[in-house]
Each structure stands twice: as structure tokens, then as C-alpha cells.
Amino acid sequence: MRDEHRWLRRLTTLAAGLLLLLLGTAVPASAHAALRESDPADGTVLKSAPRHVTLTFTESVGLLTDSFRVYDPDNHRVRTGEAGHAPGRSDTARVPLPSRLGTGTYTVAWRVVSADSHPVSGALTFSVGKRTATTTSVLQDRTENRATTSLYNIARYLAYLAVALLLGAAAFVAYCRPPRPAHLRTPVMAAWATLFASTIVLFLLRFPYEEGMSPARAFALSALTRTATTRPGELLLARLALLLLAGASALALRRWRRRIPRRAALTAAAVLATALSLTWAASEHASAGIQVPVAIASAALHLLAMAAWLGGLTALLLTLRRTSPDPAALPAKAVTRFSRLAFVSVTILVVTGVYQSWRGLGSWQALADTSYGRLLLAKLAAVTLLLAAASRSRRWTARLASLPTTARRDRIPEPAGGPPLPPAPEPPAAPHPLPERLRRSVLAEVAVGVLVLVLTTLLTSTLPGRAAAEAADSTAPATGLQTASVTTIPFDVGTPGGHGKVQITLDPGRVGTNSVQAVVYGPDGGLSSVPELRITLTLAAQRIGPLDTKVTDRGGYWAADSFDLPIPGTWTMKVTVRVSEVDQVTVSKTVRVARQQW
């Protein structure tokens, strides 16, 4: 009995630790659609005012009620036309501008929803005639609301954990057929209730999550109506309907168990489970990008296999604890069946996981160069550890199944040819150690498995490596005075408000005479004035430099009309930014200088 309490305490500690982990990782989700190009390009100086602002993304995007905000040089919002998609281009959004725009720098803040349901936001600037200083501070209004994003992400994690336990426990009971599975009724009902409640929370928070608003807007009738007409909202409503249908079916099966054929019940359960998994697959990574139908099918199979393995492991762990200290209370066939179920699930996870990794990464280099790749490596390491724990569990399962019933019960056999021995007043024999070892191994599997589940959920909130590469490799369209080489370097002098970024443009960015333009952005994303800025370039491989660009303050930006780059190569650009009389910092970044084109 003491051992049971110890195991219960360990499970409680594990659950508490996982909850803390979930709360700690409830950060704003990385967008899945990346901005590929803009027209006008960010930082461009135009001879005349543009008619539209056009943004092109790496995948289809949806527009919000206020997707574009344009601010003039005096920080006044510009009246724009209604935003929409470019004709025949679901990945391109644009907004009409007034026919007359004054001279100066304009700031565009934008926010859209990617095809896989995650909001994307950002800002850019363009200038008409010349660059001017601006005090625009709009970026904070177009980013995630911390409270809304945290609550939304917690609900997502709980939904994943709940569906794994719900479907896995159901698969364990249906396939492994443990005797007296009544002890699993409470965790299954808790999983159903948690999944139902978390889905309601996701639906309520969907509008403020997309718009970057406070959770207080969740109950507005207009917000609920709009969510119900979007694809993510429709999938969440479908999930609620499926859960209600599953609950009603479970009650009917419990009441009329003998009248419903087992095969019909299993078929209905499989259909419901598949439909439930599609409400995730159709709203995450698989719903955008290449090979969407195959990707959705793969994601659904991946979720079902994950639930059968991890949820089934949890059900097995609870069953082993329930049958302790009598190992014969759990037939060896039930454990052996789960071993086969786990093997099939792992096989499906490996096949679908390899496909999804290839689809999301796009290249081997993305494994190390992108957040998605690094998270995928962490997941692979956790899966390797999980497979090691599963292998150990399979060994204990095989040894337990090979024990005869008398050995597993630790009873004394009757003497041959004589009457049965009378019950002895001796204390019961100690239980066989194999079930205890199997229980420990399964607990380790569950712990590592939930870590895998957490990493999987993080992956669904991270920009895929393929999309990141497409965004990085894209070039801006030729509009106005097109920039040839644009380098952005962040800086931080270590004082309050002393951070931002410097955007340096080399035109044409090739060997020979170049013009240099530099714009300093403050912590709010708007243009910032600094008392001193120095930019040098060094080619260490050829022992050239540092060459001073000798940029001068032109009123809102810094520039040099003529700067010579003698030879091609990878140069080191060093930027010294002084923000006050005593506070300055020097930052650097490599810049590729191409050969002169003739």
C-alpha cells in the first residue's frame, strides 16, 4: 500500500511539473506564414506616392477587420480603402491608399491570419520624396496580447493532452480488453470534460487571439459570430459536436451494451476518432504548403498513433497500479496486446514523422539554422529516449507473459497424488518483482512521452523551415528607388530605451561606387534620431579596411552619396551607434559584396 501511495505521489508531481512547463512555455506563437515581399519594399524611397500597399506571404492568409493601419509622418492614421486579396492570389493582401500622400516617411502596421490559423503581424516603412523623422509607435498595438495568448496556448496544450488520454484509453480498452476496466472510467470522463472545456475556451478566445486584443472581448456577440464563420472556428464547433456525439454514444453503449454488436460499436468509435483527429490536422501545419491532402491524412494518422501509444501507456500504468500487488489480475494477453498496439503506433509515428519533417524542413541546413529545425532535433532526441524506454518495457512485458499463472501468483502448488494442502497461516508471499519493474518502465515512458507531446505542440506553433527559407530567399519587387543590398543590425547600449536596429542600404551593393543610406529604428519600431552614427567595412581575408563610409545626418536618416568597394567578398560591416553623450555600442554583421555587372 505504501508503494501505491508513492507511485501516486510521483504521478501527481509529474502532472504538476508538466503544468508548470506548459505555463512557462505559453509564449506568443511563431507565425506560420512569413512575409515574402512587399510593394513598396521596406525602407524604400519613392519618387511618387504608391496607389496600394501590397504584401505577399509564403502561404494563403486571411484578413481581419483591421488588417492594415497606415500612419503618416506626424503619426496620424491615414484613411485607406477596404483591404482585400489581390485577384486570384490568396497569399497576397493589399490595401488602397489615398490618391495624394505628402512628402515624408509612412509606417504600415499589418496583421493577418495564416492558413494554418496562426496570426501574423509586422510593420514596414516607405518614404515619398525623402525620408523624414517619425514618432510612430504602433507595433505594440499589432502584436499578441500576453494574457490572451497565454490562455489560448494553455488551452491548446490541455486539448492535446486530453485527446491523447481519451483516445488512447479507449483504444486500450477496445483492443487490449483488460478485465474490470471500470477504474479507467474516471480518467476517461475527465479527459472528455477537459477536451470539451478547452475547446470552448479556444473558440471563445479565437477572435481576441487573432486580433491581439484582451480576453474581455471573448464574449462579444460580434466576436463569436465572426469566429463561427472562419475555418478555425468551424473546426472547433465540429470538434464540440463530435465530442457531444461521442459522449451520447458512450452512454448508449453503456445502457444497451448487449443489444449493440461489438463490431458496430468499434467501427463507430474508429470513425469518431478519425473525425476528431481531422479537426486538428485541418487547422495546423498540414493545412498549408505543399501536398495538403497527403499532409492532412499524415497529420491525422500521426495524432491517432500518438494517442494510442501515449494514452494507452497511461491506461496501462493505471491498470498496473490497480492490479498491484497481484500480477495475475492483469492477464498476460492484455499486456501482450498493448505491446503489439504500441509497436504499430510507433511504426506509424516514424513514417508520418519522417514525411512531416521533410515537408516542414525543406533542407538539411534548416535543422540547425531555424527554430523549427532545432525543435525537431529536440523532439527526435526525446523520441529516441522514448523508444529506449519502450524497448525496456517490451522486455519486461515478454518476461511477465512467459511466467506461468502459479508463478505470477506466487502460490504453492498442490502435492501430486494427494489431497490439497490446507491453507497455511503463513503471511502471503511477496509479489513477483516483474510487475513492479514493468510499472516503473511504463511510468518512465509516460513521462518522456508527455515531453514529446509538449515538443510536438511547440512545433505546431513554429514557422516551418521551408517557409523560413522561402521568406529569406525572396527578393522585393522593383518599385521606386529599389534597394540592392539591405542589412539590418540590432543594437542595445544597455540603458532603458537604448535599443533598436539600424537598417543599412548599399546601392548597388557591388564592387565600385555605392551610395550608403542608414535608418535607425527605436524600441517602438519608429524612426529614431541619434547624435552619432559610424559605419565601416572590413575585408579581413584581404587585409582591407576598416573603410569608413563617412555617413552624415540628413535629417531623419544618415547617408553617403559615394563610397567605393574595391573587391568582392564577404565584408564585415561594423556600426557604432551613440544614443547619448556617454552611451554608445558597436555591433557588426557580415555583408556579401558581389562582382560588378557589365
C-alpha positions in Angstrom: 0.0 0.0 0.0 2.9 2.3 0.8 4.3 1.7 -2.7 0.9 2.6 -4.3 0.9 5.9 -2.4 4.5 6.6 -3.5 3.6 6.0 -7.2 0.6 8.2 -6.8 2.7 11.0 -5.4 5.1 10.6 -8.3 2.3 10.9 -10.8 1.0 14.0 -9.0 4.4 15.5 -9.1 4.8 14.7 -12.7 1.4 16.3 -13.5 2.3 19.4 -11.5 5.7 19.8 -13.3 4.1 19.4 -16.7 1.5 22.1 -15.8 4.3 24.4 -14.8 6.1 23.6 -18.0 3.0 24.4 -20.0 2.5 27.7 -18.2 6.2 28.6 -18.8 6.0 27.8 -22.5 2.8 29.7 -23.1 4.5 32.4 -25.2 3.3 34.1 -28.4 3.2 31.6 -31.2 5.6 32.0 -34.1 3.7 32.8 -37.2 3.5 30.1 -39.9 3.1 32.5 -42.8 6.2 34.6 -43.4 6.2 37.8 -45.4 7.9 37.1 -48.7 7.8 40.5 -50.3 6.2 43.9 -50.0 5.3 46.7 -52.5 6.6 49.2 -51.6 9.6 47.5 -50.2 10.5 48.2 -46.6 12.7 51.3 -46.3 12.2 52.3 -50.0 12.2 56.0 -51.1 9.6 56.5 -53.8 9.5 59.4 -56.3 5.7 59.4 -56.2 3.1 58.1 -53.9 2.0 54.4 -54.4 -1.6 53.5 -55.1 -1.6 50.4 -52.9 0.4 48.7 -50.2 0.7 45.0 -51.2 2.1 42.2 -49.1 2.9 38.7 -50.4 3.3 35.8 -48.0 4.6 32.3 -48.2 1.1 30.8 -47.9 -2.5 31.8 -48.0 -3.6 34.4 -45.4 -7.0 35.6 -44.1 -7.8 39.2 -43.4 -9.1 40.6 -40.2 -11.4 43.5 -39.5 -8.5 45.9 -39.3 -5.6 44.2 -41.0 -3.8 47.4 -42.2 -3.0 50.6 -40.4 -1.1 53.3 -42.2 0.4 56.3 -40.3 1.7 59.5 -41.8 5.0 61.2 -40.7 3.1 63.1 -38.0 1.7 59.8 -36.5 -1.8 60.4 -37.8 -3.7 57.5 -39.2 -4.2 57.6 -42.9 -7.7 56.9 -44.3 -7.4 53.8 -46.5 -9.7 51.8 -48.7 -11.0 48.4 -47.8 -8.3 45.7 -47.6 -8.6 42.6 -49.7 -6.8 39.9 -51.6 -5.1 40.5 -55.0 -7.2 39.0 -57.8 -6.7 35.2 -57.8 -4.0 35.4 -55.1 -5.0 34.2 -51.6 -1.4 34.7 -50.5 -1.4 38.4 -51.4 -3.1 41.1 -49.4 -3.3 44.7 -50.3 -5.0 48.0 -49.2 -5.7 51.1 -51.4 -4.0 54.3 -50.4 -5.3 57.9 -50.8 -4.6 59.5 -54.2 -2.4 62.1 -52.6 0.2 61.5 -49.9 2.5 64.2 -48.7 6.3 64.0 -48.6 7.8 62.0 -45.8 8.1 58.6 -44.2 4.9 56.4 -43.7 4.6 53.4 -41.4 2.4 50.4 -42.2 1.4 48.1 -39.4 -0.3 44.9 -40.6 -1.9 41.7 -39.1 -3.3 38.7 -40.9 -4.1 35.1 -40.2 -2.1 32.4 -41.9 -3.7 29.4 -43.5 -2.8 27.2 -40.5 -4.8 29.5 -38.2 -2.0 31.5 -36.5 -2.0 35.3 -36.6 0.9 37.1 -38.3 1.9 40.7 -37.6 4.6 43.2 -38.5 5.4 46.6 -39.8 7.3 48.4 -42.6 8.1 51.9 -43.7 8.3 53.7 -47.1 9.0 57.3 -47.9 7.6 59.6 -50.6 10.2 62.0 -51.9 12.6 61.8 -49.0 12.9 60.2 -45.6 11.8 62.1 -42.6 11.9 61.5 -38.8 8.7 60.0 -37.4 7.4 59.3 -33.9 5.1 56.5 -34.9 4.7 53.9 -32.2 2.2 51.3 -33.5 3.9 47.9 -33.2 2.7 47.2 -29.7 -0.9 47.5 -31.0 -0.4 44.9 -33.6 1.3 42.2 -31.6 -0.2 39.5 -29.3 -2.0 40.3 -26.1 0.0 38.4 -23.5 -2.9 37.3 -21.4 -5.0 36.2 -24.4 -2.0 34.3 -26.0 -1.1 32.6 -22.7 -4.7 31.4 -22.1 -5.0 30.3 -25.7 -1.8 28.3 -25.6 -2.6 26.7 -22.3 -6.0 25.6 -23.8 -4.2 24.1 -26.8 -1.8 22.1 -24.6 -4.6 20.8 -22.5 -6.6 19.8 -25.6 -3.6 17.8 -26.9 -3.1 16.0 -23.6 -6.8 15.3 -23.2 -7.3 13.9 -26.6 -4.3 11.6 -26.1 -5.7 10.2 -22.9 -9.3 10.0 -24.3 -8.5 8.1 -27.5 -5.6 6.1 -26.0 -7.6 4.8 -23.1 -10.5 3.9 -25.4 -8.1 2.0 -27.7 -6.5 0.2 -24.7 -9.9 -1.0 -23.5 -11.2 -1.9 -27.0 -8.1 -3.8 -28.2 -6.3 -5.0 -25.1 -9.5 -6.0 -23.2 -8.3 -5.7 -19.6 -10.6 -7.3 -17.1 -12.7 -5.0 -15.0 -11.8 -1.7 -16.8 -14.1 0.4 -14.5 -11.1 2.1 -12.9 -10.4 3.8 -16.3 -13.9 5.4 -16.4 -12.9 8.4 -14.2 -9.8 9.4 -16.2 -11.6 9.0 -19.5 -14.5 11.2 -18.3 -12.0 13.7 -17.0 -10.2 13.7 -20.4 -13.5 14.2 -22.2 -14.5 17.1 -19.9 -11.1 18.7 -20.3 -11.1 18.4 -24.0 -14.7 19.8 -24.2 -13.9 22.7 -21.9 -10.6 23.6 -23.6 -12.3 23.6 -27.0 -14.9 26.0 -25.7 -12.1 28.2 -24.4 -10.3 28.1 -27.7 -13.5 29.1 -29.5 -14.2 32.0 -27.2 -10.6 33.3 -27.4 -10.2 32.8 -31.1 -11.3 36.4 -32.0 -9.2 38.3 -29.4 -6.3 35.9 -30.2 -6.4 36.8 -33.9 -6.9 40.5 -33.3 -4.3 40.8 -30.5 -7.0 42.0 -28.1 -7.8 41.5 -24.4 -9.6 38.3 -23.3 -12.5 40.6 -22.2 -13.5 40.7 -25.9 -14.1 37.0 -26.0 -17.9 37.2 -25.1 -18.8 39.9 -27.5 -21.6 38.7 -29.8 -19.9 40.2 -32.9 -16.7 38.3 -32.0 -18.5 35.0 -31.6 -20.4 35.5 -34.8 -17.2 36.2 -36.8 -15.3 33.2 -35.3 -18.2 30.9 -36.2 -17.7 31.9 -39.9 -14.0 31.3 -40.1 -12.4 27.9 -40.8 -10.7 27.6 -37.4 -14.0 28.4 -35.7 -15.9 25.9 -37.8 -13.4 23.2 -37.0 -13.7 24.0 -33.3 -17.5 23.8 -33.5 -17.2 20.5 -35.3 -14.9 19.2 -32.5 -17.6 20.1 -29.9 -20.3 18.4 -32.0 -18.1 15.2 -32.3 -17.4 15.2 -28.5 -21.1 15.5 -27.8 -21.9 12.7 -30.2 -19.1 10.6 -28.6 -20.5 11.2 -25.1 -24.0 10.3 -26.2 -22.7 7.1 -27.9 -20.8 6.1 -24.8 -24.0 6.5 -22.6 -26.0 4.5 -25.2 -23.4 1.7 -25.3 -23.3 1.5 -21.5 -27.1 1.2 -21.3 -27.7 -1.1 -24.3 -24.4 -2.9 -24.3 -25.9 -6.3 -25.1 -28.0 -5.0 -28.0 -25.2 -3.3 -29.9 -22.8 -5.6 -31.8 -19.2 -5.2 -30.8 -18.1 -4.7 -34.4 -20.6 -1.9 -35.0 -19.5 -0.1 -31.8 -15.8 -0.4 -32.7 -16.5 0.9 -36.2 -18.4 3.9 -34.9 -15.6 4.6 -32.4 -13.0 4.5 -35.1 -15.0 6.9 -37.3 -15.5 9.3 -34.4 -11.8 9.2 -33.5 -10.7 9.8 -37.1 -13.1 12.7 -37.5 -11.9 14.2 -34.2 -8.2 14.0 -35.3 -9.1 15.8 -38.6 -10.2 18.9 -36.6 -6.5 19.3 -35.6 -4.9 18.2 -38.9 -7.1 20.6 -40.9 -6.1 23.6 -38.8 -2.3 23.2 -38.3 0.8 22.9 -40.5 -0.8 20.3 -42.8 -3.5 22.7 -44.0 -0.9 24.9 -45.8 2.0 24.4 -48.1 2.7 21.6 -50.4 0.8 18.3 -50.8 -2.1 19.4 -48.5 -4.3 16.3 -48.8 -1.5 13.9 -48.1 -0.2 16.1 -45.3 -3.7 16.3 -43.6 -4.0 12.5 -43.8 -0.5 12.1 -42.4 -1.1 14.5 -39.6 -4.4 12.7 -38.6 -2.6 9.3 -38.6 0.2 10.9 -36.5 -2.2 12.2 -33.9 -4.1 8.9 -33.7 -0.9 6.9 -33.3 0.4 9.3 -30.7 -2.9 9.0 -28.8 -2.9 5.2 -29.0 0.6 5.0 -27.7 0.8 7.7 -25.0 -2.8 7.5 -23.9 -2.6 3.7 -24.0 0.6 3.8 -21.9 -1.2 6.0 -19.3 -4.1 3.5 -19.2 -1.7 0.6 -18.8 0.1 2.4 -16.0 -3.2 3.0 -14.2 -4.2 -0.7 -14.7 -0.9 -2.0 -13.4 -1.2 0.2 -10.3 -4.8 -1.0 -9.9 -3.9 -4.7 -10.1 -0.9 -4.4 -7.7 0.2 -6.5 -5.8 -1.5 -9.4 -7.6 0.1 -9.5 -11.1 -2.3 -12.3 -12.2 -5.2 -9.8 -12.0 -4.0 -8.4 -15.3 -3.9 -11.2 -17.9 -0.7 -11.5 -19.9 -2.7 -11.3 -23.1 -3.7 -7.8 -22.3 -0.1 -6.6 -21.8 1.0 -8.5 -24.9 -1.8 -6.9 -27.0 -0.7 -3.5 -25.9 2.8 -4.3 -26.8 1.6 -5.0 -30.3 -0.5 -1.9 -30.4 2.4 0.2 -29.3 4.7 -1.3 -32.0 2.1 -0.5 -34.7 1.7 3.0 -33.3 5.4 3.6 -33.3 5.8 2.4 -36.9 3.1 4.9 -38.0 4.7 7.7 -35.9 8.0 7.1 -37.6 6.7 7.0 -41.1 4.4 10.0 -40.7 7.0 11.9 -38.7 9.7 11.5 -41.4 7.2 12.8 -44.0 6.2 15.8 -41.9 9.8 16.6 -41.1 10.7 16.5 -44.8 7.7 18.7 -45.7 8.4 21.2 -42.9 12.2 21.5 -43.2 12.8 21.6 -46.9 16.6 21.2 -46.5 19.2 19.7 -44.1 20.5 23.1 -43.3 17.2 24.2 -41.8 17.8 21.7 -39.0 20.4 23.9 -37.5 19.5 27.3 -38.9 15.8 27.5 -38.0 13.8 27.3 -34.7 11.7 24.7 -36.3 14.7 22.5 -37.1 16.2 22.9 -33.6 12.8 22.0 -32.0 12.6 19.0 -34.3 16.1 17.8 -33.2 14.9 18.1 -29.6 11.9 16.1 -30.4 14.0 13.4 -32.2 16.2 13.2 -29.1 13.1 12.8 -26.9 11.6 10.2 -29.2 14.9 8.2 -29.1 14.8 8.2 -25.3 11.1 7.2 -25.5 12.0 4.2 -27.8 14.7 3.1 -25.4 12.1 3.2 -22.5 9.6 1.3 -24.7 12.2 -1.3 -25.6 12.8 -1.9 -21.9 9.0 -2.2 -21.2 8.7 -4.7 -24.0 11.4 -6.9 -22.4 9.6 -6.8 -19.0 6.3 -7.5 -20.8 7.7 -10.6 -22.6 9.1 -11.9 -19.3 5.9 -11.3 -17.5 3.9 -13.0 -20.2 6.2 -16.1 -20.1 5.6 -16.6 -16.4 3.1 -19.4 -15.6 0.0 -18.4 -13.6 1.2 -20.1 -10.5 4.5 -18.2 -10.6 2.8 -14.9 -11.3 0.5 -15.5 -8.3 3.4 -16.9 -6.2 1.2 -19.7 -4.8 2.4 -23.1 -3.5 1.4 -25.9 -5.9 -0.7 -28.9 -4.6 1.2 -32.1 -3.9 0.9 -34.8 -6.7 -1.3 -37.7 -5.9 -2.6 -36.3 -2.6 -5.3 -34.1 -1.2 -4.9 -30.3 -1.4 -2.9 -28.8 1.4 -5.0 -26.9 3.9 -4.5 -23.1 4.0 -1.4 -22.3 5.9 -1.5 -19.4 8.4 1.7 -18.1 6.9 1.9 -14.5 5.6 1.4 -14.0 1.9 4.4 -14.3 -0.3 6.0 -11.2 -1.6 4.7 -10.2 -5.1 6.8 -11.1 -8.1 9.2 -8.2 -8.9 8.4 -8.1 -12.7 5.1 -6.2 -12.5 6.8 -3.6 -10.3 9.6 -3.2 -12.8 7.2 -3.0 -15.7 5.2 -0.3 -13.9 8.4 1.7 -13.4 9.3 1.4 -17.0 5.9 2.4 -18.2 6.0 5.4 -15.9 9.2 6.5 -17.5 7.6 6.0 -20.9 4.7 8.2 -19.9 7.0 11.0 -18.6 9.1 11.1 -21.7 6.0 10.7 -23.9 4.4 13.8 -22.5 7.6 15.7 -23.1 7.4 14.5 -26.8 3.8 15.7 -26.8 4.8 19.2 -25.5 7.6 19.5 -28.1 5.1 18.4 -30.8 2.7 21.2 -29.7 5.6 23.7 -29.8 6.4 22.6 -33.3 2.8 23.4 -34.4 3.4 26.9 -33.2 6.7 27.5 -35.0 7.4 28.7 -38.5 8.4 25.7 -40.7 12.0 25.7 -42.0 10.7 25.5 -45.6 8.6 28.7 -45.2 11.5 30.5 -43.4 13.8 29.6 -46.3 11.3 30.8 -48.9 10.9 34.1 -47.0 14.7 34.6 -46.6 15.4 33.8 -50.3 12.8 36.1 -51.7 13.6 39.4 -53.2 11.5 42.6 -53.2 9.8 43.7 -56.4 11.2 46.6 -58.3 9.3 49.7 -57.1 10.6 53.3 -56.9 14.3 53.5 -55.9 14.9 49.8 -55.4 17.5 48.9 -52.8 20.2 46.5 -53.8 21.6 45.3 -50.5 19.8 45.9 -47.3 21.4 44.8 -43.9 19.6 45.2 -40.6 21.6 45.1 -37.4 20.0 45.2 -33.9 21.8 47.1 -31.1 21.4 47.6 -27.4 23.5 50.0 -25.3 22.2 48.5 -22.1 20.1 51.5 -20.9 16.3 52.0 -20.8 15.1 52.8 -24.3 18.6 52.3 -25.6 17.9 49.5 -28.1 16.7 49.3 -31.6 18.0 48.4 -35.0 19.9 50.0 -37.9 18.9 49.4 -41.5 21.8 50.0 -43.9 21.4 50.1 -47.7 24.3 49.7 -50.1 23.2 50.6 -53.7 24.0 48.7 -55.9 25.9 46.5 -53.3 28.6 45.6 -55.8 32.2 46.4 -56.5 32.7 50.0 -57.4 30.9 53.2 -56.3 28.0 52.7 -53.9 25.6 55.0 -52.1 25.0 54.3 -48.5 21.8 55.0 -46.6 21.2 54.2 -42.9 18.0 54.4 -40.9 17.8 54.0 -37.1 14.7 52.5 -35.6 14.0 52.9 -31.9 12.5 50.4 -29.4 8.9 51.3 -30.6 9.7 50.4 -34.2 9.6 54.0 -35.4 12.4 56.1 -36.9 14.8 57.4 -34.2 17.3 60.3 -34.2 20.8 59.6 -32.8 23.6 62.1 -32.3 26.2 59.9 -34.0 26.4 57.0 -36.4 29.5 55.5 -37.9 29.7 52.7 -40.4 32.8 50.9 -41.6 33.5 47.8 -43.7 36.5 45.4 -43.4 37.6 42.5 -45.6 39.8 40.6 -43.2 40.7 37.9 -45.7 42.5 40.5 -47.9 43.6 42.8 -45.0 41.5 45.6 -46.3 39.9 48.2 -44.0 38.3 49.3 -42.0 36.9 51.6 -44.7 34.8 54.5 -43.3 31.6 55.2 -45.2 31.5 58.7 -43.7 27.8 58.8 -43.5 26.3 62.2 -42.4 23.0 63.1 -40.8 20.5 64.1 -43.5 17.6 64.9 -41.2 15.9 61.6 -40.1 18.4 59.3 -41.8 22.2 59.0 -42.5 23.7 58.8 -45.9 26.9 59.0 -48.0 26.5 59.6 -51.7 29.7 57.9 -52.8 31.6 55.0 -51.2 34.0 52.7 -53.0 34.2 49.0 -52.5 37.4 47.7 -54.2 36.9 43.9 -54.5 34.1 41.3 -54.0 33.9 39.1 -51.0 32.3 38.7 -47.6 32.9 42.0 -45.7 32.3 42.7 -42.0 30.1 45.8 -41.5 30.6 47.5 -38.1 28.1 50.1 -36.9 28.8 52.4 -34.0 25.6 53.9 -32.6 25.7 56.7 -29.9 22.4 57.4 -28.3 23.5 60.0 -25.7 26.7 61.8 -24.7 28.0 58.7 -22.9 26.1 55.7 -24.2 27.2 54.0 -27.4 27.7 50.5 -28.7 29.4 48.9 -31.7 27.7 46.0 -33.5 28.7 44.1 -36.6 27.3 41.8 -39.3 28.7 40.2 -42.5 27.7 41.6 -45.9 28.2 39.9 -49.3 29.6 42.2 -52.0 29.1 40.9 -55.5 31.2 41.5 -58.6 30.4 44.4 -60.9 27.9 43.5 -63.6 28.8 44.8 -67.1 
